Amino acid sequence: MRKAIRPAIGTREKSGVESIHAIDELHFKTAVKTEHFYRPDHFTIMFVQQGELVINYNLGDIHLRAPGLIFTIPDSQFILKSRSEDIKLLSLFYSPDFVAETGIHMTGSAARKFFGSGMPPYALLTECEVLIVQNLMQILNRIINQPCPHDYNNAVIKNCFMALLFEVGAILTKNIPVTQVRLSRKETLTIEFMELLSIHFNVERSVSFYADKLHITVRHLSHTTKAIFGKSAGEMIDEMVITEAKNLLKNPQYNISQIADALNFSNPSFFGKFFKKRTGKSPSEYRVTIV
């Protein structure tokens, strides 16, 4: 594989989230498009109060009904498939830097481990959980968007946020027995592989690259991902690249050559063969179907 270069076009959307922001369903309906690929650089806590959403999150579909909660981390793949007309929700977007400022040093890696052990990042809430989560998110929404004029606004926001974050953690891990909270070696390896993949997939497609980074053999890595996800490491790499390629092909301002370069293919022809082998269509043919 040729030497890694900086992609000519971006494959990771910058959100502009530098601190913490709260939005309601009106903003969600106007800002978040259906069938649009997102790979944001921030964390999200979304509480569905009414209605339902279908979300493709990290290549798997999640059907989230009220009262439901979903927690997403930076560099995760996110596609809103559909939402009901009566959707009512509250969302918080916050940056890793904001988390660090609160004293909770939770990067993408720590978040995956905190919400690990095979637990999906979403849950239906009990009546008691609804009361707590809804109140905390409403308080944060009001303080962030309509701050009261006093010297302790930031302290109030950070402390409410910390309370909410630990409540979310308790909700998402409540069904995991204490004896299972510790991640297995396979789970830890898979987490580390996914972290590396989210950073390097648009540059490195060799399983040996990731195996070397993890200090294990190619066979061991593929055996581990097969056991956890039912897919080999190579299949997961290809799936990530194809998903990103499809997203870029939806944007008419990028030509095939630019997309091939952004995904670090040596030339458009090689990219075309890679894409067609895995989708049954050339990039140009696929682009025609989505126009």
N, C-alpha and C positions, 0 to 999 in steps of 0.2 A: 504494500500500500504506500502511496506517495506521502511525502512529508506533510504533516498537518498544516493547514493554512487557515487564516481567518475567513469565515464565509463571507461572500459578497453581499448576501442578503440575510436578514436576521431570521433565526428559527425559534427564538424565544421572545414572546411578547413582554415588553416592559410595561408594568402596570402604572407606574408613577406612585405606587404606594410606598411612601417613605416613613410613615408612622402608623396610625390607625384610623380607619374610616368606617362609618356605619351607614348602611343603605337600607331602604325599604323596598317593597315589591314594585312600586312605581319606577324607581330607578333601575331595578333589576330587569323589568320588562323592556325598558328602553335601551339599556346598556349591554345586556347579555343576549346575543343572537343565537337562535337555534341553528344547529348543524354547523356551527363555527368552532374551529379547533382553537383551544386555548392551552398555553403552557405558562401560567403566570409565575411571577417571581415573589409571590407573597403567600401567606397563610390565609385560609378562609374558614370561618365558622358560620354555617347557614342553618337557621331554624325555620322550618316550614310550619306555619301556624294553621294554614288552611289550604286545601287543594293538594296537588301532587306534581312531582317532577320525574322525568326519566333522564338520567345523566350517564354518559359513558365516561367512566373514571379509570384511568390507567388500563384501557382496553377492555374493561368489563362494565356491563350495564347495571345501574343501580336504579331501582324504582322506589323513590322516596315519597311516602305519604305523610300527611299531617296526623298527629304531631311528630315530626321527624327532624333529625339533626344530622348534618354531615360536616366532617372536618377534613380539609384538604391542605396539602403542604406544597412548598415551592417546587417547581419543575415537574409537577404531576400533569398528566394529560387529561384534559377536561373538555367534553363536548355536551352541550345541552341538547338532548334529543327532542324533548317536548315538555310543555308545561300546561296545566289546566287553566281555563279562563278565570277561575275563582282563586287563583294562587294568591296567598298572603304569606309573607315571610319577612324575616329580619336577617341581615347579614353583616358580618364584620370582616373587613380586610385589614391585615396588619403585616408589617414587614418583620424580617428576622432581627433587624436592628432595634425595633420597638420592643420585641421580646427580651432582648439582651438588656435594654434599659430598665425593664421591670425587675431585673435580677434573676429571671428565669432564663438560663442559657439553653434554649431549645432550638437548635438548628434543624435542618431537614433530617439529618441523621438521628438526632436525639428524639425528634418527633416520631419517626418510624419505629424506634425502639419502644418509646413510651406507649404507642398505640399498636404494638406488634402482636406476636403470638397468633397470627392468622386472623385477628379480629378485623372485620371490615370497618372502614372509617365512617360508618353511619349507624343510626339506631332509631327505633321508635321509642318515644318517651312515655313514662308513666305520668299520671296526673300530678304527682308531687314534683317530678322532674320538670314538667312543663311550667309549673308555677315558678320554680327557681330560675330556670334558663330564661324564660320570657321576661321576668322582672329584671334580671341582670342585663339582658340585651337591650331592653327598653330604656333602662337607666343610662347605659353607655351611649345609646343612640341620642338621647336628649342632651346629655352633657357634651358630647362631641360636636353635635350639630347646632346646639343652642346653649353655649357655655354660660354658666352663671359667673358674674364678674367677681371672682375672689382669687386669692393667691394660691389656693390649694386645688385648683381644677385638675392639673396634671396628676397630682397625687391621688385624687379621687378616681380618675380614669384608670390609672395603673393598678390600684387596689381592686377596683371592680373587675377589671380585666383578669387579674390573677385569680380571683374567686371564680369567674366564669370558666377560665381555662382548666382549673382543677375539677370543676363540676363536670365539664365535658369529658375529661379524662376518666372520671369515675363512672360516667354513663357508658362510655365506649368499652370499658374494661370490666364492667360489673359481672359479666357472665363467664369471665375467665377465672378458674380456680387459682388460688394463691400458689399452689404447687406448679402451675403452668405458666406463671408470669415470666419466669426466666426463659429467654429465648434459647432454642436449641442451636447447635452448631450449624445445622443446615439453614435455619431461619436467619441466623446472623450473616452467613455467607450470602444468602439470597438478598438480604437487605443491602449489604455492601455492594453486591453486583448491580442492583437496581440504581443505587446512588451513582456509581461510576457510569452506568449506561445513560442515565439522564443527562450527565455532563458531557460525555464523549461520543454519543451515538452518531452525531452528524459529522464526526471525523474518523472514528475507528469502528470498523465492522468485523474485525478479527477476534474470534473467541480467545485466541492466545494472548491478545493484548490485555483483556480483562482477567484472565487466569493468572498472568504474570503479576498484575497489580495486586491480586489477592493472594499471591504466593502459593497457588495450587495448580494442579494439572488441568489441562483442557477437559479431559475425561471426567475429573472430579467435579468441575464446575457444571458441566452439562448434566451429569447424573444428579447433582443437587437441585438445579432448576427444574429438572424433569420430575423430581419427587415432590417439589413444592407447587409448581405451576402446571405440570403436565406438558411442559414444552422444553426443548433443549435450549441452551444458551444462544446458539446460532439462530434458532427460530425466533427467540425473543428480540435479538438484535435486529433481525430483518423486519420483524413486525413494527418495531419502533421507527425504523427508517422509512418503511412504506407509509405508515400513518403520517409522518411528517411530510413526506413527498406529496401525498394526496392533499394535505392542507395547503402546501405551497402551490400546487397545481390549480387550486381554486382561485388563486389571485392572478388575474390576467396581466398585471404589470410585470410579472416575472416570466421570462422565456425559459425554455427547456434547458438551455445552456447554463443560465444563471442558477437554476435549481440544482442541476448536476454539480455545479461548482460549490454551491452552499452545502451540499451533502457530501462533499469531498470525493466525488467520482472523477476519475482521470479524464473522462470526456463524456459528452452527451450520449454517445453510442453505448458505452458501457452501462451508463445509468438506465438507458432504455431497455437493454437486455435484462438487467437486474429487476426492473419494475415489471416487465412483461412476464418474466418467469414466475413471479409471485402473485400477479393479479390477473394474468390472462390478457392484458391489454397494454399497449404501448402508452407512454405518458401522454402523447398527443390524442390517442383514442380515448383515454380516460378523461382528459380535459373536455373533449366534445360532449361526453355524457353528463357533465356537471354544469355546463353552460346554460 
